Amino acid sequence: MKTAAAVKTIDMTRGPIMKNVFLFALPICLGNVLQQLYGMVDTLVIGNFCGSVSLAAVGTSTQPVEILLCVFLGLGTGVSILVSQYMGRGDTKGLAEVIATATCFLFLCGVPLTVLGQFLGPVILQFMQVPEEASGLAADYIRFVFWGTLGNMGYNMNAGILRGLGDSRASLLFLMISCVVNIVLDLLFVAGFGMDTAGAALATAIAMFSSWFFSIFYIRKHYPELEFSVLPRRMNRGILLSILKIGLPLGLNSSIYSVGHILMQVLVNLQGSAFIAAAAISGKLTGIANIAIMALASASTTFAGQNHGAGNYVYLKKGCRQLLWVSALVPGCACLALTLGCRPVLALFSQDPKVLDLAVHCTWLTLPFLAVYAVFNTLIDFVNGMGVIQFPTVVNLLTLWAVRLPCGWIIVRFFDGTDVSFSVSISYLFGLVCMLAYFFTDHWKEICRQADLQQRRGGTLDGER
């Protein structure tokens, strides 16, 4: 029988820590480049063929989609964490049960959400006070995007399963397919057929289904021992409860966070269509800087999950320290370069002088602080990977609801509303300080104690010794 090892999965419980992390993170990083290209093509095509109102419509439409998808994408992260822990234990039978249960859960959630999004999306847009000239285009975008819900959720679920197994290269292949399909269809539907925002959304939906179908084919071919089925077959109640226990807090946290993002978007929308468009294209530049950040965060989740599942506490302790240093240095250099050279890059998305000036202003208020976010995010994903969900969930909620939103409201109410982006940077600093408090918890102290005992007994899996 062909095993997962034959597909060059990465075992993070032995060998040089950062070498394994970089080997795992590199395909994710390249995949993130493709994801950014994916989003940039939408923005470039809409910005150049449709105008700033359409650009504003797409920029403000992402939040309603996010809020309805986040709970279920969080559950997908829970599946990934469970897979990495079973992988660390070497439990192939348990892995097959996790994946079978996840497939059933995907259809139970994805099909109803596709229908629900058609009705709830436009309602949320009304609440967000989207400018009248952009509201119709935004509603069209949301309706078409939600037709791709099952493909979106299916792709993310399968990519999470493969990351948990230690196979980060496959996601890169899926994204390459998705990106090519999206670019071709964007140009066809928007530039060729003049379908405006609806065309961009339709291209995205079709591209996500293409990635999902290819991921199914890949898993069935390369991991036959997992008995991956296209349609639901069986559900293990115990494993479902484990998925919910880990994934539901993550999903609810993300969803509540998305509600906060909508409220932040309301503050942005109050500044007019030009500022909405500026914030949208500034966000694309932030997305470029996020490429390395998200790759390291994904690697830290799998690293923590595999080593926690294997009981390799020496690696957990050592790896945490190394991951945090690298997550500060690599994104820090990228953010500095992008901040200094932001105007020429932003000019690719819009030639409107007012929009461009506002976008540069937003970028200078947020991008220099992204290195702080990198450390914050890596630490959260590392702790989540060990199955400790409550602590980072509380910190995330406080970061948004106790800091970012109040600061944003104060800036809009008493200062210049175009400085509202600075509230995001303030929240990063607050979140990092709170997450550093994890190292004083009993859970981390116990891991350190177990690591010390493991080293003294010579029971470590540490391949660096």
Buried (B, 14 or more C-beta within 10 A) or exposed (E): EEEBEEBEBBBBBBBEBBEBBBBBBBBBBBBBBBBBBBBBBBBBBBBBBBBBBBBBBBBBBBBBBBBBBBBBBBBBBBBBBBBBBBBBEEBBEBBBBBBBBBBBBBBEBBEEBBEEBEEBBBEBBEEBBBBEEBBBBBBBBBBBBBBBBBBBBBBBBBBBBBBBBBBBBBBBBBBBBBBBBBBBBBBBBBBEEEBBBBBBBBBBBBBBBBBBBBBBEBBBEBBEEBBBBEEBEEBBEEBBEBBBEBBBBBBBBBBBBBBBBBBBBBBBBBBBBBBBBBBBBBBBBBBBBBBBBBBBBBBBBBBBBBBBBBBBBBBBBBBBEBBBEBBBEBBBEBBBEBBEEBEEBBBBBBEBEBBBBBBBBBBBBBBBBBBBBBBBBBBBBBBBBBBBBEBBBEBBBBBBBEBBBBBBBEBBEEEEBBBBBBBBBBBBBBBBEBBBEBEEEEBBEEBBEBBEEBBEEEEBBBBEE
